[in-house]
Amino acid sequence: MKNPAERLVDLLDLEQIEVNIFRGRSPQESLQRVFGGQVAGQALVAAGRTTDGDRPVHSLHAYFLRPGRPGVPIVYQVERVRDGRSFTTRRVTAVQEGRTIFNLTASFHKPEEGPFEHQLPPARKVPDPKELPTVAEEIRAHLGALPDQLERMARRQPFDIRYVDRLRWNAEEIKDAEPRSAVWMRAVGPLGDDPLVHTCALTYASDMTLLDAVRIPVEPLWGPRAFDLASLDHAMWFHRPFRADEWFLYDQESPIATGGRGLARGRIYDLEGRLLVSVVQEGLFRAL
């Protein structure tokens, strides 16, 4: 039986059904809608499959237009916008049951040496991931055991996620909490050596916890929920090569939530504190 990391690689391995047209599986899940990170990751695979493979992705900009239905295949149509000397641009439209559910524009850049380099250091020092419990361990410690649904989700989870700050469980614990969150993450198994797979896997992971920062000041991340959050748009900039099956720190914050929308931004670092990826996302939040 394949482990969750191997299933993630399979999920990102699209079927080519025509020139510039690909089909991706959408697993039958108990979720109301297809996970946005899955659609973004598959769309990026489709874009990358139409390039020569010698130019890594340096940025993507995407819009979630409609919720996708779990269990229904998604077709990805790629437009070859530009093939320049240094940059390649692709536009991807994701279609399910005849309706566009997602748009993505990705840019690929031929590697080159820059005349200078700098980065701001991480905003705070955090514990080593090996010193932190997994999400499942924290929940078991609090509840005594994982509820059946969470147990099934934990077994299927392709990423090991460890929150830097302990999980909060009630209104008293979130009192005066700042809209910030940080997690260590890595794939639960090897993802192979294709750089595009690692980029798309991290794109998948980037949508898993980012909107946590919007919710933290208003409700506990675990337990009964008062608000529903849905991704509206998503942008990423890839600064350095990385492997998604090695530990990375996802430092997240929400500078503003107003008008039914919350903005979240994240910075992804490796164990040495090198900035790998920058992420910005806006989500729609409504009372349940």
Backbone as CSV, one residue per row, in Angstrom:
resi,resn,N_x,N_y,N_z,CA_x,CA_y,CA_z,C_x,C_y,C_z
1,MET,0.852,-1.195,0.000,0.000,0.000,0.000,0.887,1.244,0.000
2,LYS,0.525,2.223,-0.821,1.332,3.440,-0.934,1.119,4.342,0.283
3,ASN,2.208,5.031,0.673,2.074,5.983,1.767,1.514,7.305,1.230
4,PRO,1.096,8.244,2.122,0.470,9.484,1.655,1.345,10.323,0.732
5,ALA,2.679,10.299,0.933,3.562,11.062,0.051,3.545,10.487,-1.359
6,GLU,3.545,9.161,-1.455,3.468,8.524,-2.777,2.129,8.813,-3.445
7,ARG,1.068,8.853,-2.656,-0.238,9.187,-3.227,-0.280,10.628,-3.703
8,LEU,0.428,11.512,-3.001,0.502,12.906,-3.454,1.223,12.997,-4.796
9,VAL,2.321,12.280,-4.946,3.036,12.269,-6.229,2.120,11.753,-7.336
10,ASP,1.355,10.701,-7.050,0.407,10.176,-8.035,-0.658,11.213,-8.374
11,LEU,-1.125,11.944,-7.363,-2.147,12.962,-7.580,-1.645,14.066,-8.504
12,LEU,-0.341,14.353,-8.422,0.255,15.407,-9.242,0.687,14.904,-10.619
13,ASP,0.575,13.612,-10.867,0.980,13.032,-12.154,-0.223,13.039,-13.093
14,LEU,-0.381,14.118,-13.845,-1.569,14.309,-14.674,-1.519,13.444,-15.931
15,GLU,-2.694,13.152,-16.435,-2.829,12.440,-17.713,-2.929,13.467,-18.844
16,GLN,-2.065,13.338,-19.848,-2.166,14.234,-21.000,-3.167,13.646,-21.991
17,ILE,-4.215,14.410,-22.287,-5.260,13.897,-23.179,-5.249,14.581,-24.543
18,GLU,-4.461,15.650,-24.701,-4.317,16.344,-25.975,-3.185,17.346,-25.804
19,VAL,-2.705,17.926,-26.899,-1.677,18.961,-26.786,-2.212,20.086,-25.902
20,ASN,-1.473,20.415,-24.839,-1.819,21.501,-23.919,-3.057,21.216,-23.065
21,ILE,-3.534,19.970,-23.034,-4.703,19.634,-22.226,-4.376,18.424,-21.354
22,PHE,-4.651,18.540,-20.067,-4.322,17.496,-19.103,-5.538,17.234,-18.221
23,ARG,-5.564,16.032,-17.643,-6.655,15.674,-16.742,-6.072,15.214,-15.417
24,GLY,-6.627,15.737,-14.341,-6.173,15.371,-13.005,-7.263,14.687,-12.214
25,ARG,-6.864,13.744,-11.379,-7.814,13.077,-10.502,-8.227,14.006,-9.364
26,SER,-9.426,13.831,-8.891,-9.915,14.548,-7.721,-10.489,13.515,-6.766
27,PRO,-9.739,13.137,-5.734,-10.184,12.047,-4.857,-11.546,12.331,-4.230
28,GLN,-12.293,11.259,-4.011,-13.578,11.382,-3.316,-13.300,11.565,-1.832
29,GLU,-13.554,12.760,-1.332,-13.306,13.077,0.064,-14.606,13.499,0.729
30,SER,-14.559,13.609,2.057,-15.736,14.053,2.800,-15.840,15.576,2.835
31,LEU,-14.864,16.273,2.234,-14.875,17.728,2.228,-15.998,18.258,1.341
32,GLN,-16.439,19.491,1.633,-17.491,20.113,0.837,-17.001,20.432,-0.574
33,ARG,-15.710,20.749,-0.700,-15.146,21.160,-1.980,-13.737,20.610,-2.117
34,VAL,-13.246,20.581,-3.349,-11.889,20.115,-3.607,-10.907,21.048,-2.903
35,PHE,-9.897,20.478,-2.275,-8.871,21.261,-1.595,-8.153,22.159,-2.598
36,GLY,-8.091,23.464,-2.295,-7.507,24.423,-3.225,-6.054,24.152,-3.561
37,GLY,-5.274,23.665,-2.581,-3.871,23.371,-2.849,-3.702,22.278,-3.879
38,GLN,-4.666,21.332,-3.907,-4.606,20.274,-4.927,-4.766,20.871,-6.314
39,VAL,-5.755,21.747,-6.503,-6.000,22.343,-7.816,-4.813,23.199,-8.242
40,ALA,-4.267,23.990,-7.313,-3.120,24.833,-7.640,-1.904,23.986,-8.016
41,GLY,-1.655,22.921,-7.248,-0.519,22.051,-7.544,-0.662,21.356,-8.876
42,GLN,-1.851,20.835,-9.175,-2.064,20.171,-10.460,-1.965,21.151,-11.617
43,ALA,-2.506,22.359,-11.457,-2.419,23.361,-12.521,-0.967,23.719,-12.814
44,LEU,-0.145,23.790,-11.760,1.264,24.108,-11.960,1.992,22.969,-12.666
45,VAL,1.599,21.726,-12.358,2.155,20.585,-13.092,1.831,20.719,-14.578
46,ALA,0.570,21.033,-14.898,0.162,21.180,-16.295,0.986,22.258,-16.985
47,ALA,1.180,23.390,-16.317,1.986,24.462,-16.897,3.415,23.987,-17.144
48,GLY,4.009,23.322,-16.138,5.392,22.874,-16.265,5.587,21.821,-17.336
49,ARG,4.570,20.989,-17.582,4.680,19.936,-18.592,4.764,20.507,-20.018
50,THR,4.413,21.791,-20.199,4.473,22.394,-21.531,5.734,23.227,-21.736
51,THR,6.691,23.136,-20.798,7.965,23.838,-20.936,9.072,22.819,-21.196
52,ASP,10.272,23.327,-21.485,11.410,22.439,-21.740,11.967,21.819,-20.469
53,GLY,11.551,22.318,-19.314,11.994,21.745,-18.053,13.302,22.295,-17.529
54,ASP,13.908,23.250,-18.262,15.195,23.795,-17.816,15.023,25.132,-17.094
55,ARG,13.771,25.563,-16.882,13.505,26.837,-16.222,12.582,26.589,-15.031
56,PRO,13.079,26.770,-13.817,12.219,26.568,-12.639,11.116,27.630,-12.576
57,VAL,10.038,27.277,-11.889,8.979,28.249,-11.635,9.521,29.338,-10.715
58,HIS,9.269,30.602,-11.059,9.679,31.655,-10.124,8.485,32.372,-9.508
59,SER,7.282,32.255,-10.124,6.109,32.864,-9.498,4.839,32.275,-10.081
60,LEU,3.773,32.383,-9.292,2.446,32.015,-9.782,1.430,32.950,-9.149
61,HIS,0.366,33.192,-9.897,-0.754,34.005,-9.429,-2.031,33.274,-9.828
62,ALA,-2.925,33.057,-8.871,-4.084,32.201,-9.136,-5.336,32.765,-8.489
63,TYR,-6.480,32.424,-9.108,-7.788,32.780,-8.572,-8.655,31.528,-8.457
64,PHE,-9.276,31.366,-7.289,-10.248,30.296,-7.081,-11.623,30.869,-7.430
65,LEU,-12.217,30.391,-8.512,-13.437,30.986,-9.043,-14.707,30.281,-8.581
66,ARG,-14.656,28.965,-8.497,-15.799,28.175,-8.038,-15.280,27.002,-7.219
67,PRO,-16.063,26.497,-6.276,-15.636,25.293,-5.554,-15.679,24.072,-6.474
68,GLY,-14.643,23.250,-6.401,-14.620,22.014,-7.178,-15.311,20.894,-6.425
69,ARG,-15.849,19.922,-7.177,-16.539,18.782,-6.562,-15.576,17.632,-6.346
70,PRO,-15.441,17.131,-5.117,-14.598,15.956,-4.880,-15.087,14.765,-5.696
71,GLY,-14.147,13.961,-6.185,-14.481,12.758,-6.929,-14.691,12.959,-8.411
72,VAL,-14.709,14.215,-8.878,-14.929,14.513,-10.299,-13.618,14.980,-10.915
73,PRO,-13.155,14.365,-12.027,-11.889,14.777,-12.649,-11.890,16.261,-13.032
74,ILE,-10.704,16.842,-13.068,-10.528,18.247,-13.441,-9.649,18.302,-14.681
75,VAL,-10.064,19.047,-15.691,-9.307,19.211,-16.929,-8.562,20.537,-16.874
76,TYR,-7.274,20.493,-17.227,-6.415,21.681,-17.200,-6.011,22.038,-18.626
77,GLN,-6.405,23.222,-19.061,-6.106,23.710,-20.408,-5.009,24.762,-20.304
78,VAL,-3.904,24.545,-21.023,-2.728,25.408,-20.911,-2.601,26.287,-22.150
79,GLU,-2.422,27.588,-21.911,-2.138,28.531,-22.992,-0.660,28.919,-22.913
80,ARG,0.055,28.732,-24.030,1.488,29.072,-24.075,1.622,30.560,-24.408
81,VAL,1.628,31.360,-23.366,1.583,32.813,-23.550,2.880,33.354,-24.119
82,ARG,4.020,32.872,-23.611,5.312,33.448,-24.029,6.432,32.461,-23.798
83,ASP,7.353,32.383,-24.747,8.611,31.657,-24.603,9.727,32.621,-24.984
84,GLY,10.282,33.296,-23.998,11.334,34.284,-24.242,12.714,33.724,-23.983
85,ARG,13.708,34.583,-24.079,15.086,34.138,-23.873,15.353,33.766,-22.420
86,SER,14.708,34.467,-21.488,14.931,34.210,-20.065,13.684,33.749,-19.325
87,PHE,12.510,34.135,-19.830,11.271,33.841,-19.118,10.287,33.105,-20.021
88,THR,9.534,32.206,-19.377,8.454,31.471,-20.033,7.181,31.698,-19.227
89,THR,6.079,31.976,-19.901,4.815,32.262,-19.224,3.729,31.307,-19.715
90,ARG,2.983,30.762,-18.764,1.881,29.874,-19.082,0.632,30.309,-18.308
91,ARG,-0.520,30.187,-18.980,-1.796,30.454,-18.341,-2.606,29.162,-18.347
92,VAL,-3.143,28.785,-17.196,-3.856,27.514,-17.054,-5.282,27.777,-16.586
93,THR,-6.231,27.131,-17.238,-7.632,27.187,-16.839,-8.057,25.790,-16.404
94,ALA,-8.596,25.684,-15.197,-9.079,24.405,-14.679,-10.586,24.332,-14.875
95,VAL,-11.040,23.258,-15.530,-12.460,23.095,-15.874,-12.976,21.799,-15.269
96,GLN,-14.128,21.894,-14.646,-14.783,20.710,-14.092,-16.267,20.761,-14.464
97,GLU,-16.736,19.701,-15.082,-18.127,19.617,-15.525,-18.532,20.817,-16.380
98,GLY,-17.610,21.237,-17.262,-17.899,22.304,-18.209,-17.803,23.708,-17.654
99,ARG,-17.400,23.861,-16.389,-17.322,25.199,-15.795,-15.900,25.468,-15.313
100,THR,-15.433,26.692,-15.526,-14.115,27.098,-15.044,-14.164,27.279,-13.535
101,ILE,-13.278,26.574,-12.836,-13.253,26.685,-11.374,-12.007,27.391,-10.862
102,PHE,-10.982,27.572,-11.745,-9.692,28.060,-11.251,-8.879,28.565,-12.433
103,ASN,-8.167,29.680,-12.218,-7.221,30.201,-13.213,-5.856,30.387,-12.571
104,LEU,-4.808,30.092,-13.316,-3.445,30.267,-12.811,-2.547,30.786,-13.925
105,THR,-1.707,31.748,-13.592,-0.640,32.190,-14.488,0.685,31.902,-13.796
106,ALA,1.567,31.206,-14.475,2.864,30.834,-13.903,3.977,31.360,-14.791
107,SER,5.046,31.808,-14.155,6.210,32.304,-14.876,7.423,31.462,-14.502
108,PHE,8.207,31.088,-15.514,9.401,30.262,-15.345,10.614,31.097,-15.758
109,HIS,11.706,30.981,-15.012,12.878,31.831,-15.231,14.132,30.984,-15.394
110,LYS,14.865,31.247,-16.442,16.140,30.567,-16.662,17.113,30.965,-15.552
111,PRO,17.712,30.007,-14.833,18.607,30.356,-13.720,19.752,31.263,-14.177
112,GLU,20.050,32.269,-13.367,21.151,33.177,-13.669,21.716,33.733,-12.376
113,GLU,22.949,34.215,-12.453,23.612,34.812,-11.296,23.264,36.296,-11.224
114,GLY,22.805,36.744,-10.051,22.497,38.158,-9.872,23.712,38.937,-9.390
115,PRO,23.705,40.270,-9.554,24.852,41.082,-9.146,24.951,41.268,-7.630
116,PHE,23.873,40.961,-6.887,23.914,41.077,-5.428,22.840,40.178,-4.842
117,GLU,22.883,40.015,-3.520,21.916,39.155,-2.834,21.737,39.638,-1.414
118,HIS,20.487,39.651,-0.922,20.215,39.944,0.479,18.880,39.324,0.874
119,GLN,18.652,39.190,2.174,17.350,38.797,2.703,17.257,39.232,4.149
120,LEU,16.050,39.579,4.578,15.808,39.846,5.982,15.832,38.517,6.742
121,PRO,16.329,38.501,7.972,16.331,37.251,8.748,14.917,36.886,9.166
122,PRO,14.669,35.620,9.548,13.348,35.234,10.065,12.927,36.137,11.215
123,ALA,11.613,36.364,11.330,11.096,37.315,12.313,11.318,36.852,13.750
124,ARG,11.378,35.543,13.977,11.559,35.045,15.339,12.264,33.707,15.324
125,LYS,12.879,33.389,16.449,13.504,32.086,16.607,12.453,31.092,17.080
126,VAL,12.509,29.893,16.537,11.509,28.879,16.867,12.209,27.580,17.238
127,PRO,11.516,26.695,17.948,12.120,25.396,18.298,12.383,24.556,17.054
128,ASP,13.298,23.630,17.178,13.555,22.661,16.129,12.310,21.800,15.934
129,PRO,11.986,21.422,14.677,10.760,20.631,14.471,10.735,19.325,15.245
130,LYS,11.891,18.720,15.456,11.928,17.446,16.168,11.584,17.597,17.651
131,GLU,11.592,18.837,18.149,11.242,19.091,19.540,9.744,19.312,19.721
132,LEU,9.001,19.377,18.631,7.581,19.705,18.684,6.727,18.481,18.397
133,PRO,5.542,18.402,19.001,4.645,17.273,18.717,3.954,17.455,17.364
134,THR,3.531,16.365,16.778,2.702,16.443,15.577,1.305,16.926,15.977
135,VAL,0.535,17.349,14.982,-0.840,17.775,15.257,-1.626,16.635,15.895
136,ALA,-1.473,15.426,15.352,-2.202,14.280,15.894,-1.826,14.036,17.352
137,GLU,-0.543,14.176,17.685,-0.106,13.965,19.071,-0.710,15.012,20.002
138,GLU,-0.779,16.276,19.545,-1.382,17.323,20.377,-2.865,17.047,20.620
139,ILE,-3.557,16.617,19.578,-4.990,16.355,19.719,-5.217,15.164,20.641
140,ARG,-4.422,14.107,20.466,-4.560,12.935,21.344,-4.296,13.310,22.800
141,ALA,-3.290,14.173,23.018,-2.963,14.579,24.386,-4.119,15.354,25.022
142,HIS,-4.835,16.115,24.195,-5.936,16.923,24.727,-7.221,16.123,24.862
143,LEU,-7.523,15.281,23.889,-8.793,14.559,23.871,-8.683,13.125,24.368
144,GLY,-7.460,12.617,24.463,-7.271,11.226,24.867,-7.184,10.283,23.688
145,ALA,-7.823,10.645,22.585,-7.791,9.847,21.360,-8.272,10.727,20.212
146,LEU,-7.882,10.355,19.010,-8.344,11.086,17.841,-9.755,10.644,17.472
147,PRO,-10.673,11.590,17.217,-11.976,11.201,16.667,-11.778,10.440,15.360
148,ASP,-12.726,9.570,15.031,-12.576,8.697,13.863,-12.270,9.474,12.590
149,GLN,-12.985,10.581,12.351,-12.766,11.343,11.124,-11.354,11.908,11.073
150,LEU,-10.875,12.447,12.200,-9.518,12.981,12.244,-8.484,11.871,12.117
151,GLU,-8.784,10.698,12.663,-7.866,9.564,12.536,-7.692,9.188,11.076
152,ARG,-8.799,9.148,10.332,-8.724,8.829,8.901,-7.965,9.917,8.142
153,MET,-8.214,11.177,8.488,-7.517,12.281,7.821,-6.022,12.229,8.109
154,ALA,-5.658,11.907,9.357,-4.245,11.846,9.740,-3.511,10.769,8.943
155,ARG,-4.177,9.637,8.698,-3.537,8.551,7.953,-3.325,8.932,6.488
156,ARG,-4.161,9.831,5.951,-4.057,10.231,4.547,-3.212,11.484,4.349
157,GLN,-2.838,12.137,5.441,-2.166,13.423,5.350,-0.774,13.285,4.719
158,PRO,-0.494,13.960,3.589,0.822,13.812,2.948,1.929,14.630,3.596
159,PHE,1.584,15.520,4.548,2.594,16.356,5.196,2.549,16.192,6.706
160,ASP,3.722,16.118,7.289,3.886,16.160,8.737,3.864,17.637,9.125
161,ILE,2.889,18.042,9.949,2.711,19.441,10.341,2.894,19.554,11.846
162,ARG,3.750,20.508,12.262,4.009,20.707,13.684,3.909,22.199,13.991
163,TYR,2.917,22.565,14.798,2.698,23.969,15.139,3.757,24.436,16.131
164,VAL,4.333,25.604,15.853,5.341,26.182,16.747,4.698,26.588,18.066
165,ASP,3.511,27.183,18.000,2.764,27.534,19.210,1.712,26.456,19.457
166,ARG,1.517,26.084,20.712,0.587,24.996,21.022,-0.807,25.331,20.513
167,LEU,-1.564,24.311,20.225,-2.929,24.499,19.748,-3.793,25.108,20.849
168,ARG,-4.668,25.991,20.451,-5.602,26.607,21.396,-6.968,25.940,21.231
169,TRP,-7.678,25.768,22.359,-8.891,24.956,22.327,-10.157,25.687,22.748
170,ASN,-10.040,26.876,23.362,-11.242,27.565,23.826,-11.062,29.076,23.717
171,ALA,-12.154,29.798,23.973,-12.161,31.248,23.817,-11.162,31.925,24.752
172,GLU,-10.983,31.372,25.947,-10.045,31.975,26.896,-8.616,31.923,26.371
173,GLU,-8.278,30.834,25.699,-6.905,30.669,25.209,-6.594,31.566,24.013
174,ILE,-7.609,32.001,23.271,-7.342,32.871,22.124,-7.466,34.347,22.483
175,LYS,-7.807,34.645,23.740,-7.946,36.037,24.161,-6.639,36.782,23.929
176,ASP,-6.720,37.919,23.236,-5.564,38.780,22.935,-4.543,38.119,22.009
177,ALA,-4.915,37.019,21.350,-3.983,36.361,20.425,-3.772,37.232,19.188
178,GLU,-2.533,37.325,18.746,-2.223,38.055,17.528,-2.510,37.179,16.305
179,PRO,-2.814,37.789,15.173,-3.108,37.000,13.966,-1.834,36.463,13.317
180,ARG,-1.178,35.545,14.018,0.083,34.971,13.546,0.091,33.478,13.833
181,SER,0.776,32.743,12.993,0.930,31.302,13.191,2.207,30.859,12.494
182,ALA,2.805,29.805,12.980,3.991,29.239,12.335,3.958,27.732,12.481
183,VAL,4.305,27.034,11.421,4.343,25.575,11.445,5.604,25.084,10.741
184,TRP,6.140,23.988,11.245,7.129,23.220,10.501,6.385,22.190,9.668
185,MET,6.842,21.957,8.440,6.192,20.984,7.569,7.240,20.237,6.762
186,ARG,6.902,19.026,6.368,7.649,18.281,5.358,6.786,17.115,4.899
187,ALA,6.997,16.672,3.695,6.263,15.504,3.201,6.599,14.302,4.079
188,VAL,5.635,13.403,4.258,5.830,12.268,5.166,6.705,11.178,4.563
189,GLY,7.111,11.327,3.308,7.990,10.364,2.658,8.693,11.016,1.491
190,PRO,9.652,10.328,0.878,10.399,10.881,-0.253,9.475,11.200,-1.430
191,LEU,9.807,12.287,-2.140,9.008,12.721,-3.292,9.755,12.565,-4.613
192,GLY,10.898,11.887,-4.589,11.662,11.741,-5.825,12.564,12.934,-6.059
193,ASP,13.110,13.028,-7.258,14.120,14.055,-7.538,13.712,15.052,-8.609
194,ASP,12.468,15.032,-9.049,12.006,15.998,-10.047,11.710,17.321,-9.343
195,PRO,12.452,18.413,-9.670,12.221,19.698,-8.993,10.794,20.204,-9.156
196,LEU,10.161,19.932,-10.302,8.786,20.397,-10.505,7.834,19.735,-9.514
197,VAL,8.056,18.454,-9.219,7.203,17.762,-8.246,7.324,18.423,-6.879
198,HIS,8.538,18.783,-6.476,8.730,19.424,-5.176,8.072,20.802,-5.146
199,THR,8.188,21.549,-6.240,7.548,22.861,-6.299,6.036,22.732,-6.212
200,CYS,5.473,21.772,-6.935,4.024,21.586,-6.928,3.542,21.015,-5.600
201,ALA,4.346,20.167,-4.970,3.976,19.635,-3.655,3.957,20.752,-2.620
202,LEU,4.935,21.644,-2.671,4.942,22.757,-1.727,3.795,23.722,-2.016
203,THR,3.444,23.895,-3.299,2.274,24.702,-3.647,1.027,24.104,-3.010
204,TYR,0.891,22.783,-3.078,-0.200,22.066,-2.403,-0.198,22.407,-0.910
205,ALA,0.973,22.293,-0.274,1.072,22.503,1.171,0.822,23.952,1.562
206,SER,1.124,24.886,0.678,1.035,26.306,1.024,-0.393,26.737,1.331
207,ASP,-1.383,25.970,0.885,-2.790,26.318,1.107,-3.363,25.625,2.335
208,MET,-2.571,24.829,3.032,-3.104,24.007,4.115,-3.327,24.791,5.401
209,THR,-2.433,25.726,5.727,-2.495,26.385,7.036,-2.467,27.904,6.962
210,LEU,-2.340,28.485,5.767,-2.093,29.924,5.671,-3.228,30.754,6.262
211,LEU,-4.475,30.364,6.026,-5.592,31.147,6.549,-5.823,30.931,8.041
212,ASP,-5.037,30.048,8.664,-5.087,29.932,10.123,-4.869,31.291,10.776
213,ALA,-3.940,32.062,10.201,-3.593,33.354,10.801,-4.792,34.295,10.860
214,VAL,-5.716,34.164,9.910,-6.920,34.997,9.912,-7.844,34.594,11.058
215,ARG,-7.927,33.297,11.342,-8.875,32.775,12.331,-8.394,32.874,13.767
216,ILE,-7.083,32.857,13.969,-6.539,32.718,15.328,-7.107,33.724,16.332
217,PRO,-7.305,35.011,15.992,-7.834,35.943,17.004,-9.313,35.760,17.322
218,VAL,-10.060,34.983,16.517,-11.513,34.934,16.687,-12.056,33.566,17.087
219,GLU,-11.319,32.484,16.815,-11.821,31.170,17.220,-10.667,30.169,17.287
220,PRO,-10.779,29.152,18.136,-9.749,28.108,18.180,-9.653,27.397,16.835
221,LEU,-8.444,26.959,16.498,-8.254,26.281,15.221,-8.882,24.897,15.215
222,TRP,-9.108,24.323,16.414,-9.635,22.964,16.503,-10.921,22.965,17.312
223,GLY,-11.787,22.039,17.010,-13.072,21.980,17.667,-14.155,22.613,16.804
224,PRO,-15.345,22.863,17.366,-16.462,23.449,16.612,-16.058,24.784,15.992
225,ARG,-16.520,25.019,14.761,-16.161,26.231,14.042,-17.360,27.155,13.905
226,ALA,-17.094,28.462,14.003,-18.136,29.469,13.836,-18.046,30.150,12.479
227,PHE,-16.917,29.974,11.788,-16.705,30.657,10.520,-16.236,29.671,9.450
228,ASP,-16.665,29.934,8.227,-16.187,29.176,7.076,-15.220,30.051,6.294
229,LEU,-14.079,29.485,5.916,-13.065,30.218,5.164,-12.850,29.548,3.823
230,ALA,-12.796,30.329,2.772,-12.540,29.805,1.429,-11.507,30.684,0.743
231,SER,-10.536,30.048,0.078,-9.497,30.797,-0.629,-10.095,31.538,-1.826
232,LEU,-9.693,32.781,-1.996,-10.113,33.584,-3.149,-9.013,33.685,-4.198
233,ASP,-7.823,34.030,-3.757,-6.692,34.085,-4.679,-5.420,33.719,-3.928
234,HIS,-4.365,33.453,-4.683,-3.152,32.865,-4.108,-1.972,33.265,-4.993
235,ALA,-0.916,33.758,-4.393,0.275,34.142,-5.153,1.519,33.625,-4.435
236,MET,2.499,33.165,-5.210,3.739,32.620,-4.648,4.923,33.091,-5.477
237,TRP,6.043,33.328,-4.780,7.307,33.656,-5.432,8.358,32.681,-4.901
238,PHE,8.998,31.960,-5.791,9.975,30.934,-5.421,11.376,31.528,-5.581
239,HIS,12.091,31.649,-4.464,13.371,32.358,-4.467,14.586,31.449,-4.629
240,ARG,14.511,30.261,-4.043,15.659,29.346,-4.045,15.169,27.915,-4.262
241,PRO,16.049,27.033,-4.749,15.674,25.612,-4.859,15.417,25.009,-3.477
242,PHE,14.599,23.980,-3.416,14.274,23.332,-2.148,13.746,21.938,-2.427
243,ARG,13.595,21.171,-1.358,12.920,19.875,-1.399,11.752,19.935,-0.419
244,ALA,10.575,19.550,-0.876,9.400,19.569,-0.009,9.363,18.389,0.943
245,ASP,10.296,17.414,0.788,10.369,16.307,1.734,11.451,16.540,2.787
246,GLU,11.931,17.788,2.883,12.815,18.215,3.971,12.097,19.306,4.761
247,TRP,12.458,19.456,6.032,11.744,20.398,6.891,11.804,21.821,6.352
248,PHE,10.641,22.490,6.374,10.611,23.925,6.092,9.671,24.604,7.084
249,LEU,10.016,25.823,7.447,9.235,26.614,8.391,8.316,27.546,7.616
250,TYR,7.026,27.489,7.911,6.022,28.334,7.261,5.554,29.352,8.294
251,ASP,6.089,30.571,8.216,5.761,31.649,9.151,4.659,32.491,8.524
252,GLN,3.506,32.601,9.227,2.305,33.174,8.627,1.730,34.285,9.493
253,GLU,1.137,35.289,8.851,0.496,36.374,9.579,-0.636,36.946,8.735
254,SER,-1.596,37.593,9.411,-2.716,38.237,8.729,-2.706,39.716,9.083
255,PRO,-2.284,40.586,8.168,-2.218,42.018,8.485,-3.579,42.682,8.596
256,ILE,-4.622,42.078,7.955,-5.939,42.701,8.015,-7.027,41.682,7.678
257,ALA,-8.179,41.858,8.339,-9.402,41.125,7.994,-10.539,42.131,8.093
258,THR,-11.229,42.348,7.002,-12.316,43.329,6.974,-13.200,43.058,5.761
259,GLY,-14.476,43.462,5.862,-15.373,43.325,4.733,-15.639,41.896,4.308
260,GLY,-15.497,40.936,5.240,-15.716,39.539,4.903,-14.539,38.871,4.234
261,ARG,-13.395,39.576,4.159,-12.201,38.998,3.546,-11.017,39.151,4.500
262,GLY,-10.149,38.150,4.512,-8.954,38.210,5.337,-7.721,37.988,4.478
263,LEU,-6.709,38.826,4.662,-5.455,38.705,3.926,-4.431,37.992,4.798
264,ALA,-3.733,37.025,4.212,-2.687,36.306,4.935,-1.441,36.263,4.065
265,ARG,-0.293,36.330,4.710,0.964,36.221,3.974,1.903,35.302,4.743
266,GLY,2.721,34.605,4.011,3.615,33.645,4.636,4.998,33.693,4.032
267,ARG,5.976,33.313,4.838,7.359,33.190,4.388,7.829,31.791,4.742
268,ILE,8.424,31.117,3.796,8.857,29.735,3.977,10.379,29.689,4.015
269,TYR,10.921,29.133,5.095,12.364,29.072,5.320,12.818,27.621,5.436
270,ASP,14.103,27.385,5.139,14.679,26.075,5.422,15.251,26.060,6.832
271,LEU,15.856,24.952,7.222,16.380,24.815,8.580,17.484,25.808,8.891
272,GLU,18.166,26.296,7.850,19.250,27.263,8.047,18.748,28.699,8.064
273,GLY,17.440,28.900,7.920,16.881,30.245,7.946,16.933,30.962,6.610
274,ARG,17.205,30.235,5.525,17.204,30.856,4.198,15.777,30.956,3.688
275,LEU,15.400,32.121,3.193,14.056,32.316,2.664,13.935,31.601,1.327
276,LEU,12.961,30.687,1.248,12.761,29.882,0.044,11.620,30.398,-0.823
277,VAL,10.499,30.733,-0.168,9.272,31.068,-0.890,8.516,32.146,-0.115
278,SER,7.886,33.070,-0.846,6.966,34.047,-0.254,5.567,33.764,-0.789
279,VAL,4.569,33.884,0.100,3.187,33.535,-0.258,2.246,34.621,0.231
280,VAL,1.242,34.948,-0.571,0.164,35.846,-0.155,-1.154,35.231,-0.604
281,GLN,-2.151,35.284,0.259,-3.456,34.724,-0.056,-4.550,35.563,0.595
282,GLU,-5.685,35.683,-0.094,-6.853,36.296,0.511,-7.961,35.252,0.600
283,GLY,-8.673,35.265,1.707,-9.759,34.318,1.904,-11.060,35.018,2.243
284,LEU,-12.152,34.389,1.900,-13.493,34.859,2.231,-13.929,34.185,3.515
285,PHE,-14.415,34.959,4.491,-14.888,34.336,5.711,-16.321,34.760,5.993
286,ARG,-17.125,33.770,6.381,-18.543,33.993,6.674,-18.952,33.174,7.891
287,ALA,-19.903,33.698,8.622,-20.407,32.968,9.783,-21.185,31.747,9.329
288,LEU,-20.993,30.640,10.028,-21.715,29.404,9.718,-23.126,29.434,10.304
